[in-house]
Amino acid sequence: MDDAPERYLSIMDAAGVDVTCLNCVFYGDARRGNDAVAEAVARHPDRFVGAAFVTPHYPEEAVVELDRAFGELNMKFVKVYPDYAMKLPEDPSYGPILEWCSARELPVMLHSTFLFEPPNADVYKRYTGLHKRYPGIKWVIAHAGWPNPPGGQAIVDSVNDVPNMYLETCTSFSNAGTLEFIVDGVGADRILFGSDMTLMDARLQLGIIATADIPEEDKRKILGLNAIKLLGLDI
């Protein structure tokens, strides 16, 4: 969805979102997607933050593209999408990508489980194992591991045992009380607001945080302060 950054801005304005992170995973050619993101950021640098995408489908290109994305395009974190690659993040094909990110202590965003693996995947074993192999990476788990029942105890346990692991909140699956369950389980400092625009409506996702029965300071952390710190943003 790389052709309408002004539409993103209208959605952001309607929801009261000041700044959002963009990534583009829709092309096998990662360079094309990253260029689309960089163009949107260049047009609206005060509203958009760029995230780089690379794929292990083309291992000879991945590290070269990471060098370009961070050295020239000023990306702030990495998005990987194992459901496209049909390879789990612990697969050796991801090794060069994750080693590069770990050496630079970058955030890497991905899902907790994947459509092509059995539904009883061991999330705790996955992320504690990945942390041992790539200790510099700051893992950002999209959708906070939904749709596991409230919050997913395995995700909570993983965050408590992996010191640089964060949970991102956007979902269309959670039940009432899920955010409270996660805040109670891991604290508010490692929870990040997410919208999944334009696949989801940012106003609905904002409402999950705004109406939660948690302290106001925790809401402020989740809605922006944590991300500013994690990504080193000048806001």
N, C-alpha and C positions, 0 to 999 in steps of 0.2 A: 504494500500500500504506500508506494513511494512517490505518488504523483500529485498529492494534494496536502501539502503541509499546512496550508491555510485552513483546511477543514479540521485538522488536528487542533489548531489554535482556537477555533470556534468551540470545539468540544471542551478544551481545557478551560476556556473563559467561562463557559456555562457551569462547569463544575467547581471553579475556583482553584484550578491547578496552575501554579506559576511556572513550573519547569517540569519537563518530562524527559525520560530517556527513550531514545529511538534505536531500534535495530531492524534489520531486514534479512530474513532467513529464507526468502521465497525464491532464490535463484541458486542453481548449482554453482554458478560463477560467483564466488564470494566477493570478488573485487567489484562486480557490478552492484551488488547490494550495499556494500560499504560506501561506494561512491554516491549512491542515492541518499544514504544517511548523511554523509558529509555535506552534500549539497543543501539538504534541509537545514542542517546546523548552521551552515554558512549564511543562509538567508535569515535565520532567526536565532542568533547565537545566545540571546538572553532567555530563550524559551526551551531550547532543545539541547540535550546532551547525547553524544553519539556512543553507541556500543558496537563493537566489531563482531562479525560473524565469520567463522571458518569451519571447514568440514574435513574430516579424515578421508573423504572420497578421493581427494587430490593431495596426498601427503607432501608431494614435492612443491606444492604451492602454499600450503597452510602457514608455515613459519615465515615465508617471504611476505605473505599478505599481512601477517601480524606485525612484522617490522614496519610495513608501510602504514597500516592502520593507526599505529601508535606513534610512529616517528613522523608521519606527514599529516595524517588526518585528525590527530589529537583525540582519539577515542579514549574512553574512560574505563571500560570493562569489556569482557568477552561473553558472547552468547554462543552456546553450542546446543545442537538439537539432535540428540541420538536417534529419535524416531525417524528422521530423514535418512540418516546414515545406516540404520539398522545394525548399529554396533553400540554396545553398552559403554558408558564412560570409562569403565575399568579395562576395556579392550585395549590391547597394545597399540592399535591404530591411533588412539587418542594421545599416546605417550608424548610425542614431540610437541603437540599443542599444549598439553597440560604442564610439561616441563618448562616450556617457555613462559607460561603464565606464572608458575610457581617461583621461578627465578626472579620475577619482577613484582611478586606479591600482589598480583592483580585479582580483582573479583571476577569470578566466572559464574554465569547464571545458566541453570539447566533445571530439568524436572527431577523429581525424586525417583519416580518409576516410569516405565516406558511401555507403549502399547504392544510391543512385540515380545515382551517377556512375560513369564507366568505372573498371575495376580498376587502370589504370595512372596514376591521378591523381598529379600532381607535388606531393608533400607539402612538399618543401623550398621550392618556389616559393610555395606557399600561405602558409606561416607566416612566411617572410621578408617576403613582400608584406604580410601582415596587420600585422606588427610595424612596418613603415614607415608604414602608414596609421593605426595605433592604438598608438603607442609606449608608452603608459602601462599597457596591459593586461599582466597576468601570466597567460600562457596555461598551462592545465593540460590535458594531453592524456590523455584516458581510455584505459585499456588499453595505454598506452605505444605506440600504433600497431599493436598486434597486429591480425591474425595475420601481419603481414609477417615474413619469415624473420629469424633471431634478432634481436629488438629492432627491426629495420628500420633499415638504414644511413641512409635518408633522415631518419628521426626523430632519430637521433644527430647527423647533420650540422646539422639544424635547431636543435637545442638548443645546439649549439656556436656557432651564428651568431646566435641570438636570445637575448639575455642574460637575459630574464625569461620563460623557457619551462621548464615542469616536466613530468615524466612520472609518471603514476599507474599503479600496478602490476597491478590486478586483471585476470585473464584466465582463460580456459579453453582457450587455444590454444598457450601457449608451450611450448617444448622445454626440456629440461635445459640449463643454461648460459646461458639467455637473460638472466636478471637480471645475471649476471656480465658478460655482453657489454655491457649498458647501463651498468653502474657503471664498467666499464673505459673506455667511450666518452665518458661525460659527467661522471663523478664522482658521488658520492652526495648532494651538497648539493641537487640539483634532482630528486630522486626521492621520490615520496610513496606510502606504502602506501594501497591501496584494496581494498575488499571486494566492492562491488556487492551488498551485502545488500539485499533478501532474494533476489535473483536468483541469487546464488552464496553458498557457505558461507564465512563469514569464517575458519573454521579452516584450510580448504584454502589460502586466499589468504595467511594468516599463515605457513603452512608454506613457501610459496615464498621468503619472506624469511628465515625462521629457519634453513632448511637450506642457504641459499646459501653458496658459498665466497667470502665477502667478510669484511672485518674487522668485529668486533663493534661498533665505533663507527659504521661505515657502517649497520649494521642499526638502531642506535638512532636515527640521523638519519632513515632511511626510515620507521621505524615510529612516528614522532611528532614528533621535534624539528624536522624541516623544516616540517611542517604548522603547528606552534605558531608558528613564526617567520613563515611566509607569511601566515597568517590573523590574526596579532596576538592570539593567544589567551592568556588569563591562566591558565596551567596550570603 
